[in-house]
Amino acid sequence: MKKVNSDRIAAIVAKKLSRDFENIKIIHVNVARDVDRDGDEILRIEVVFEGILKGPEVASAARRLRPALEEIDEDLYPLLSFVSKVDYDRGRRGEAH
């Protein structure tokens, strides 16, 4: 199993999505290697943002990220989730208790 450079991938995701998404500000990107329900390895990417997401942007985000990830020889499929900063902070406060 190839080691994932989470920091490098997070930086690429933040840069690419910041250019592609007009109405959001990327606050943080969490990246982890994972396995989907079919047993295939994936990149689980959580994008923490402020702003307003639009459906078409979200629907095509993984497809638009693939070429940038392939440039660094990362061939795992990126499974993206978007979490508003408010919800992310709320979840982090809940973990502290």
C-alpha positions in Angstrom: 0.0 0.0 0.0 1.5 3.3 -1.1 1.8 6.0 1.5 -0.5 9.0 1.0 1.0 12.5 1.3 -2.0 14.0 3.0 -0.6 17.5 3.3 0.4 17.7 -0.3 -3.0 16.4 -1.5 -4.8 18.8 0.9 -2.9 21.7 -0.6 -3.7 20.6 -4.2 -7.4 20.1 -3.3 -7.6 23.5 -1.6 -5.9 25.3 -4.5 -8.0 23.6 -7.3 -11.3 24.0 -5.5 -10.6 27.6 -4.6 -10.2 28.3 -8.3 -13.2 26.3 -9.4 -15.7 27.3 -6.7 -16.7 31.0 -6.9 -18.9 31.2 -3.8 -16.9 29.5 -1.1 -13.7 29.9 0.9 -11.8 26.7 1.7 -10.9 26.8 5.4 -9.3 23.4 5.8 -9.0 20.0 4.0 -8.7 16.7 5.7 -7.3 13.8 3.7 -7.2 10.1 4.7 -6.7 6.8 2.9 -9.8 4.6 3.3 -11.7 1.7 1.9 -15.2 2.0 0.3 -18.0 -0.4 0.9 -16.9 -2.5 -2.1 -13.5 -2.9 -0.6 -11.8 -0.5 -3.0 -9.2 1.9 -1.7 -10.2 5.6 -1.9 -9.0 9.0 -0.7 -11.6 10.3 1.8 -11.4 14.1 1.5 -13.3 16.4 3.8 -13.5 20.0 2.7 -14.3 22.6 5.3 -15.7 25.8 3.8 -17.4 29.0 4.3 -19.9 30.3 1.8 -22.6 28.8 -0.4 -22.1 25.6 -2.4 -23.9 25.1 -5.7 -25.0 21.6 -6.8 -23.3 21.5 -10.2 -20.0 22.5 -8.7 -20.2 19.8 -6.1 -21.3 17.1 -8.6 -18.3 17.6 -10.8 -15.6 18.3 -8.1 -14.1 14.8 -8.0 -13.9 14.6 -11.7 -12.1 18.0 -11.9 -9.7 17.0 -9.2 -8.5 13.7 -10.8 -6.1 15.3 -13.3 -4.4 17.3 -10.5 -4.0 14.2 -8.3 -2.8 12.1 -11.2 0.0 14.7 -11.8 1.5 13.6 -8.4 0.9 9.9 -9.1 -2.1 9.6 -6.8 -4.5 7.2 -8.5 -7.0 6.6 -5.7 -10.5 7.9 -6.3 -11.2 11.0 -4.3 -14.4 10.7 -2.3 -15.3 14.3 -1.3 -17.5 15.6 1.4 -18.2 19.2 2.1 -18.8 20.5 5.6 -19.6 24.1 6.5 -17.2 25.7 9.0 -20.1 26.2 11.4 -21.0 22.5 11.4 -17.3 21.5 11.5 -16.7 23.7 14.5 -19.9 22.5 16.2 -18.7 18.9 15.7 -15.3 19.6 17.1 -16.8 21.2 20.2 -18.9 18.1 20.6 -15.8 15.9 20.5 -14.2 17.9 23.3 -16.9 16.9 25.8 
